[in-house]
Amino acid sequence: MSRHPEGHRDGPGETASDVKPVAPRRIAPVGRIVRPLLVALGLALALPLFGARPTVAHAASGESVETDTRLEFERHGRLVARDDWEQLLARAKATRIRVYEPYEERTVEFSALALADVLDAVYGPGWKEEQELLFTCRDGYQPTVPVARLLEHRAWLAFGRPATETFSIRKHESGEVRTVDLGPYYVVWSNLDDATIRQEGDYGWPYQVVGIDLIDRRARFPKMAPPADASAEVFAGFEAFRIHCSKCHPVNGEGGAIGPELNPAPGSGEYYDPAWLRTWIEEPAKARPKTRMPPLNPNLPDRARVVDEIVAYLTAMSAVPPAGGDAAPGNDAPGGGAGPATGARPGEG
């Protein structure tokens, strides 16, 4: 199978009319004729089993509309493939799976592709030697997941929910239950019989996924790293920040694009007040009622220690000049207030 940037496959344009019996040496291999027919047949059979193309609920009317299903695959920032839904179905077998949905807090069914099979088809086996997967979502959310986690547990690239008309979930946000679109793709994990994944809640469950990149964490986030002479606690906080916080928040311009920059310009000393930060991380609603920011996962082992480490990291980074001059405080940041407001996507705390 060829690997072209646009996800092109060999042979889909050839038909029987292209074959010239009078010149046997020019007859296309049978596989180049039959393969596209088999792919088309497979897609036709998949439609009634796994549903039509992914849809989302239109924000204004509530009507179902077709969403862009293209998914970009990169390796260290370089494009490897760009596949739509049909091309992904040709790469891996679609199936129905049952998982405990951490946002709805109940068992649900999804139509999905085994993520490892998709990565095998796109990158070859070499992806297993990489450090991390960086997911990019439609709204700028950018979580990372260690490749080791995917090798030890089973992840899926969900594209539909058979029991609902739209590919969505009902989720608590800012004290209300809202319908959240998942399309084009939602990364989910087999957790019904996996205690480790179940305990980690919604960590590693990004939705609205439009891109996957294989990254080296130090090469990808050099400005986010603490000074070389920082303490072990600060470096532990850096790793915890990347897992729990950087998907929404940037530091020195590196990280997600939903929440505000967390290393602002000098003069915002209260922004990094350790006591306020600790409350903000543990119980954000106490610091700002109806904030969209979720608390750090209540089921996280050694949660208090992790909070202390994140606070130590942010405090250490406050002494490092922000990248590119003054950093933007975010849409709701209370310039000069006791701490940051946030537009953070509720979820993976």
Buried (B, 14 or more C-beta within 10 A) or exposed (E): EEEEEEBBBEBBEBEEEEEEEEEEEEEBEEEBBEBBEEBEEBBEEBEEEBBEBBBBBEEEEEEBEEBEBBBBBBBEEEEBBBBBBBBBBBBBEBBEBEBBBBBEEEEBBBBBBBBBBBBBBBBEEEBBEBBBBBBBBBBBBBBBBBBEBBEEBBBBBBBBBEEBEBBBBEBBBEEEEEBBBBBBBBBBBBBEEBEEBBEBBBBBBBBBBBBBBBBEBEEBBEBBBBEEEBBEBBBBBBBBBBBBBBBBBBBBBBBBBBBBBBBBBEEBEEBBBEEBBBBBBBEBBEBBEEBBBBBBBEEBEEBEEBBBBBBBBBBBBBEBEBBEEEBBBBEBBBEEBBBBBBBBBBBBB
